[in-house]
Amino acid sequence: MRALARHADGVSLSSPLSRRLLLRGLLVGAAAAPLTAAAACGDDEDGPVAPDAPVELSVFWSGTDARARLTEEVLALYTRKHPNVTFTKTWQTDKGYFDRLAELTAGDKAPDIFQIDDDHLAEYAARRTLAGLLYYQGARKLETRPMHDSLWRYGYVDGEFVGVPAGEDTQGLVYNRTLLTRHGLPEPTTGMTWEQHIAWAEQVTRKTKVPGTQDPSADDKALWVWLRQQGKDLYQDKGLGFTVEDVTRWFALWSGARDRGATPTPDVIRQGNTGDVTRQLVVTGRAATSWVWAGQMPDLQKGTADELGVVAYPGDPSAQWARAGTYWSVHRRSTKKDAAVDVINFMLNDPEAVALLGTDRGLPPNADLRAKLGETVTDPTVKRSIRFGSELAKTFGDGPRPPLKGHRTVRSELVKAAENAQSGRATPARAAEQFVAAASAAIA
């Protein structure tokens, strides 16, 4: 991974975003001065207001009932500490959330603060829906220094800071520790090569009669890590960062693993080709490992009585990165950006807020407060996830940019092509051709 020269504040001097930040140095230098019109942002910022003037902010987010409760509690905590700030809170389940968000942000009822994910960040930035937050970051009104560099950089689109990580996650290979212990088998380790992992999985299949590993050829994050280990990437500039030949090698790798019995049969593999944690093969007992986001481990553990473990994906772990599954963004037309940014900063950096939110949206981005949470949390699975994430973060290289607009279609086309290869309906080469053509069209 290419090392970047760093500014004293941790900002790369070689990147366009850093040069923009330095050009704003005259504004940032007076960090102790009150934030008023913030004209440097060029986003129709709110004008000067009295410190205790009443402010009502609208907040929109999605997730589970538990997430709704925790988010409402942390907003209530903010109001207790800042009595002049109140909230209009709107929550819904994930289903239909982005349809509703598109309606709200296109009209005159756009929320001041809203949750967004990395599948949509570039798309909403291209619509000029997201407020630029670079000024606030530079002025330390939005404190990102306690985050891993690759995490906050993941919130930049075309040189502008538009998404504040709500949590940190990375790729994780979750395995059934109880099954392996019962049969006297070794656990997988971070740093195994891909061939070593497949050979290990083949051994697990022979000894336990449970396929050693889910076939991840349909998994975009597994392909992404593998590509980065080859010096490639999923995306480069405004196009794909890989070729038909690359994907052919990827599909052929797992065709060979299936032939060796290291993976389940195609019909079972298909059951695991979903983001639904309840259908992951390590939970249903149809495979000894599943390729997931490490932050999903506590939810996976709830689905099985067996003890689970987690390691990095095979190969060089520096190809993995600190990924934000969800972000907080501010609407470009909000007239209360100062207050909105302060709320987001509070959720990330206030010790009480961080302890309250826990790991619902991923590991706390603030590494110092994450360590404190790891000392106090009682759930052993959550404690293990925090330890894994913190240890693996030491190996992270530079992260990629957020996915391009059209990434959701790229993901679904990868599943389609991989399942054609898995079932034998297409050769690895033909399936790769189909995928690259469809993916190119999706991001064009």
C-alpha positions in Angstrom: 0.0 0.0 0.0 1.3 3.4 -0.9 2.4 5.4 2.1 1.2 9.1 2.1 3.3 12.0 3.4 1.4 13.4 6.3 0.6 16.9 7.6 1.2 17.5 11.3 -2.5 17.1 11.8 -2.5 13.7 10.0 -3.7 15.1 6.6 -1.9 13.9 3.5 -0.1 16.8 1.7 -0.2 14.9 -1.6 -4.0 14.8 -1.9 -6.3 17.5 -3.4 -8.4 17.5 -0.2 -5.4 18.5 1.8 -4.4 21.3 -0.5 -8.0 22.7 -0.2 -7.8 22.4 3.6 -4.5 24.3 3.6 -5.9 27.0 1.4 -8.5 27.6 4.2 -5.7 28.0 6.7 -6.5 31.6 7.4 -10.0 30.6 8.5 -8.9 27.5 10.4 -6.0 29.2 12.2 -8.4 31.2 14.4 -9.8 28.0 16.0 -10.6 29.9 19.2 -12.7 32.5 17.4 -16.5 32.0 17.3 -17.9 30.2 14.3 -20.3 32.5 12.5 -21.2 32.6 8.8 -18.5 30.1 7.9 -18.5 31.5 4.4 -15.5 29.3 3.5 -17.8 26.4 3.0 -19.7 28.0 0.3 -22.8 26.0 1.3 -25.2 28.8 2.4 -24.1 28.4 6.0 -26.2 29.6 8.8 -25.5 33.2 10.0 -24.5 34.2 13.5 -26.9 33.2 16.3 -26.9 33.8 20.0 -25.3 30.9 21.9 -28.5 30.0 23.8 -31.0 30.7 21.0 -33.5 27.9 20.6 -32.6 25.5 17.8 -34.8 22.7 16.5 -33.0 20.1 14.3 -34.6 17.4 12.3 -32.9 14.0 12.3 -33.7 11.0 10.0 -32.3 7.5 10.3 -33.0 3.8 9.7 -32.3 0.5 11.4 -33.7 -1.8 14.0 -35.9 -1.0 17.0 -32.9 -1.2 19.2 -31.1 1.4 17.0 -34.1 3.7 17.2 -34.2 3.5 20.9 -30.4 4.2 21.3 -30.5 7.1 18.9 -33.4 8.7 20.6 -31.7 8.3 24.0 -28.4 9.9 22.8 -30.3 12.8 21.2 -32.2 13.2 24.5 -28.8 13.2 26.3 -27.6 16.1 24.0 -30.7 18.1 24.9 -30.1 17.6 28.6 -26.6 19.0 28.1 -27.8 21.7 25.6 -31.3 22.7 26.7 -31.8 25.1 23.9 -31.5 22.4 21.2 -34.4 20.1 20.6 -35.1 17.5 17.9 -37.7 16.3 15.4 -36.9 12.6 15.2 -37.9 10.4 12.3 -37.0 6.7 12.1 -38.0 3.8 9.9 -36.8 0.3 9.2 -34.2 -0.2 6.4 -36.8 -1.2 3.9 -37.8 1.8 1.8 -35.5 4.1 3.8 -33.6 5.4 0.8 -36.8 5.9 -1.3 -38.1 8.1 1.5 -34.8 9.9 1.9 -34.7 10.7 -1.8 -38.2 12.2 -1.5 -37.3 14.3 1.5 -34.0 15.6 0.2 -35.5 16.5 -3.2 -38.2 18.6 -1.6 -38.5 21.3 1.1 -38.7 18.9 4.1 -35.1 17.7 4.0 -33.8 16.7 7.4 -30.9 18.7 8.8 -29.1 15.5 9.8 -29.5 12.1 8.2 -28.0 8.6 8.1 -26.5 7.4 4.8 -24.4 4.4 3.8 -21.4 3.9 1.6 -23.5 2.5 -1.2 -25.3 5.9 -1.6 -22.6 8.4 -0.5 -21.2 9.1 -3.9 -24.7 9.2 -5.5 -26.0 11.8 -3.0 -22.8 13.8 -3.3 -23.2 13.9 -7.0 -26.8 15.3 -6.5 -25.2 18.1 -4.4 -27.4 17.0 -1.5 -24.6 16.7 1.1 -23.1 19.7 2.9 -19.3 20.1 2.7 -17.9 19.7 6.2 -14.2 20.3 5.5 -14.2 23.6 7.2 -15.6 22.1 10.4 -13.1 19.4 10.4 -10.2 21.8 9.9 -11.5 24.2 12.6 -11.8 21.2 15.1 -15.6 21.7 15.4 -15.8 18.2 14.1 -13.0 16.2 15.7 -11.7 13.3 13.6 -8.1 13.0 15.0 -9.1 10.1 17.3 -10.2 8.1 14.2 -8.0 6.0 12.0 -7.0 8.0 8.9 -8.5 5.5 6.5 -11.9 5.8 8.3 -12.5 9.5 8.0 -11.0 9.6 4.6 -13.7 7.1 3.5 -16.2 10.0 4.0 -14.6 12.1 1.2 -16.1 12.3 -2.2 -14.2 14.3 -4.9 -12.1 16.0 -2.3 -15.0 17.2 -0.1 -15.8 15.8 3.4 -19.5 14.9 3.1 -20.0 11.8 5.4 -18.9 11.5 9.0 -18.4 7.9 10.0 -21.0 6.7 12.6 -19.0 3.6 13.3 -16.0 1.6 12.2 -16.0 -1.9 10.7 -13.8 -4.1 8.5 -14.0 -7.4 6.7 -14.1 -10.5 9.0 -13.9 -14.2 8.5 -16.2 -15.6 11.2 -15.7 -19.2 12.0 -17.3 -21.9 14.3 -14.8 -22.3 17.1 -16.8 -24.9 18.9 -16.9 -27.2 15.8 -13.2 -26.9 15.4 -12.4 -27.6 19.0 -14.7 -30.6 19.1 -12.8 -32.2 16.2 -9.3 -31.1 17.3 -8.8 -28.9 14.3 -6.7 -25.7 14.2 -8.4 -22.3 14.1 -7.8 -20.1 11.0 -5.4 -17.3 11.5 -4.9 -13.8 10.2 -2.2 -13.9 7.5 -3.1 -17.3 6.0 -2.7 -17.2 2.2 -5.8 -17.9 0.1 -4.4 -21.3 -0.8 -3.7 -22.1 2.9 -7.3 -21.1 3.7 -8.8 -23.4 1.1 -6.5 -26.2 2.2 -7.6 -25.6 5.8 -11.3 -25.6 4.7 -10.7 -28.9 2.8 -9.3 -30.4 6.0 -12.3 -29.2 8.0 -14.8 -30.7 5.5 -13.0 -34.1 5.6 -12.9 -34.2 9.4 -16.3 -32.7 10.3 -18.4 -33.4 7.2 -19.3 -29.7 7.4 -18.0 -27.7 4.5 -15.0 -25.7 5.7 -15.9 -22.3 4.1 -18.6 -20.5 2.4 -17.7 -19.8 -1.3 -17.2 -16.0 -1.3 -17.0 -15.5 -5.1 -20.3 -13.6 -5.1 -19.2 -11.4 -2.2 -18.0 -7.9 -3.4 -16.0 -7.2 -0.2 -14.0 -10.4 -0.5 -13.3 -9.7 -4.2 -12.4 -6.1 -3.3 -9.8 -7.3 -0.6 -8.4 -9.9 -3.0 -8.0 -7.3 -5.8 -6.2 -4.9 -3.5 -3.8 -7.6 -2.6 -3.0 -7.9 -6.3 -2.3 -4.2 -6.5 -5.7 -3.5 -8.1 -8.9 -2.1 -6.8 -12.7 -2.4 -7.3 -12.8 1.1 -8.7 -10.2 3.4 -10.2 -11.0 7.1 -11.0 -14.5 6.9 -12.5 -14.3 3.3 -13.8 -13.6 -0.3 -12.8 -10.2 -1.1 -11.3 -10.0 -4.6 -12.6 -10.2 -6.6 -15.9 -12.0 -9.7 -17.1 -8.8 -11.7 -16.6 -8.8 -10.7 -12.9 -12.3 -11.8 -12.3 -11.7 -15.0 -14.3 -8.9 -15.8 -11.8 -11.2 -15.0 -8.9 -14.0 -17.3 -10.1 -11.5 -20.1 -11.0 -10.0 -19.9 -7.5 -13.4 -20.8 -6.0 -14.2 -23.3 -8.8 -11.2 -25.2 -7.7 -12.1 -25.0 -4.0 -15.6 -26.4 -4.8 -14.0 -29.3 -6.7 -11.9 -30.1 -3.6 -14.9 -30.1 -1.4 -13.7 -27.1 0.6 -17.1 -25.3 0.0 -20.7 -26.4 0.1 -22.6 -27.3 -3.1 -24.0 -24.5 -5.2 -27.6 -24.7 -3.8 -26.2 -24.2 -0.3 -23.8 -21.5 -1.4 -26.7 -19.6 -2.8 -28.4 -19.5 0.7 -25.3 -17.7 2.1 -25.2 -15.1 -0.8 -27.2 -12.6 1.2 -26.5 -9.9 3.8 -29.1 -11.5 6.2 -27.2 -12.5 9.3 -29.8 -15.2 10.1 -29.0 -17.0 6.8 -25.2 -16.9 7.0 -23.9 -20.5 6.8 -21.8 -20.3 10.0 -25.1 -19.6 11.8 -27.2 -22.2 10.0 -24.5 -24.9 10.4 -24.1 -25.3 6.6 -20.4 -24.2 6.6 -17.7 -23.6 9.2 -17.0 -20.0 8.1 -18.8 -17.0 6.7 -17.4 -13.9 5.0 -19.0 -11.0 6.7 -18.3 -7.6 8.2 -16.6 -8.1 11.5 -19.2 -5.9 13.2 -21.9 -8.4 12.4 -20.3 -11.0 14.8 -22.4 -10.1 17.8 -25.6 -10.6 15.8 -24.3 -13.8 14.2 -23.5 -15.1 17.7 -27.1 -14.6 18.8 -28.1 -17.1 16.1 -26.1 -20.1 17.3 -25.3 -21.8 20.6 -21.7 -22.5 19.3 -18.9 -20.1 20.1 -17.7 -18.1 17.1 -14.3 -16.6 16.4 -13.2 -14.0 13.8 -10.0 -13.4 11.9 -9.1 -11.2 8.9 -9.7 -12.3 5.3 -6.8 -14.4 3.9 -3.8 -12.7 2.4 -2.1 -9.5 3.5 -4.4 -7.8 6.1 -3.1 -4.3 5.1 -5.4 -4.6 2.1 -8.4 -4.3 4.5 -9.5 -0.9 5.7 -11.5 0.9 8.3 -14.9 1.1 6.7 -17.9 3.1 7.8 -21.0 1.1 7.2 -23.1 4.2 8.0 -22.4 7.9 8.1 -24.0 11.0 9.4 -24.5 13.8 6.8 -25.9 17.3 6.9 -28.2 18.5 4.2 -26.6 21.2 2.0 -29.7 23.5 2.3 -29.8 23.2 6.1 -29.8 26.7 7.8 -28.6 25.1 11.1 -25.3 23.5 10.0 -23.3 24.7 13.0 -25.7 23.1 15.4 -26.0 19.9 13.3 -22.3 19.4 13.2 -22.1 19.9 16.9 -24.6 17.1 17.4 -22.7 14.8 15.2 -19.4 15.6 17.0 -21.2 14.9 20.3 -22.3 11.4 19.2 -18.7 10.6 18.1 -16.7 12.2 20.9 -18.7 12.6 24.1 -17.8 9.7 26.5 -21.4 9.3 27.7 -22.8 9.3 24.2 -20.3 6.8 23.0 -21.0 4.5 25.9 -24.7 4.8 25.3 -24.5 4.0 21.6 -22.1 1.1 22.0 -21.4 -0.9 18.9 -24.8 -0.5 17.3 -23.5 1.2 14.1 -20.0 -0.5 14.4 -17.1 0.1 16.7 -16.9 3.6 18.1 -14.8 5.7 15.6 -13.0 7.4 18.5 -10.2 4.9 19.2 -9.6 6.2 22.7 -13.3 5.9 23.7 -13.5 2.5 22.0 -10.7 1.3 24.2 -12.6 2.5 27.3 -15.8 0.8 26.1 -13.8 -2.5 25.6 -12.8 -2.3 29.3 -16.3 -1.9 30.6 -18.5 -3.9 28.2 -19.7 -7.2 29.6 -20.8 -9.0 26.5 -17.9 -11.3 25.6 -18.7 -11.3 21.8 -18.7 -7.5 21.7 -15.5 -7.4 23.8 -13.9 -9.8 21.3 -15.1 -7.7 18.3 -13.6 -4.5 19.8 -10.3 -6.3 20.4 -10.2 -7.8 16.9 -11.0 -4.4 15.3 -8.5 -2.5 17.4 -5.7 -5.1 16.7 -6.4 -5.3 12.9 -6.5 -1.5 12.6 -2.8 -1.5 13.3 -2.3 -3.2 9.9 -4.6 -1.1 7.8 -3.1 0.6 4.8 -4.7 3.4 2.8 -8.4 2.8 2.3 -10.2 3.1 -1.0 -12.6 5.8 -1.9 -16.3 5.2 -1.3 -17.9 3.1 -4.0 -19.0 4.8 -7.2 -22.7 5.5 -8.0 -24.1 2.3 -9.3 -22.3 0.1 -6.8 -25.5 -1.5 -5.6 -26.1 -2.8 -9.2 -22.4 -3.9 -9.4 -23.0 -6.0 -6.2 -26.1 -7.7 -7.6 -24.4 -8.3 -10.9 -21.5 -10.0 -9.1 -23.9 -12.3 -7.4 -25.6 -13.2 -10.6 -22.3 -13.9 -12.5 -20.8 -15.8 -9.5 -23.9 -18.0 -9.2 -23.7 -18.8 -12.9 -20.1 -19.9 -12.4 -21.0 -21.8 -9.2 -23.8 -23.8 -10.8 -21.8 -24.5 -14.0 -24.2 -22.5 -16.2 -21.1 -20.5 -17.3 -17.4 -21.1 -17.2 -15.3 -18.7 -14.9 -14.2 -16.9 -18.1 -17.7 -16.4 -19.5 -19.1 -15.4 -16.1 -16.3 -12.9 -15.7 -17.1 -11.4 -19.1 -20.8 -11.1 -18.1 -19.9 -9.4 -14.8 -17.5 -6.9 -16.2 -19.9 -5.8 -19.0 -22.8 -5.4 -16.6 -20.6 -3.6 -13.9 -19.2 -1.2 -16.5 -22.8 -0.3 -17.6 -23.9 0.1 -14.0 -21.4 2.9 -13.2 -21.3 4.6 -16.7 
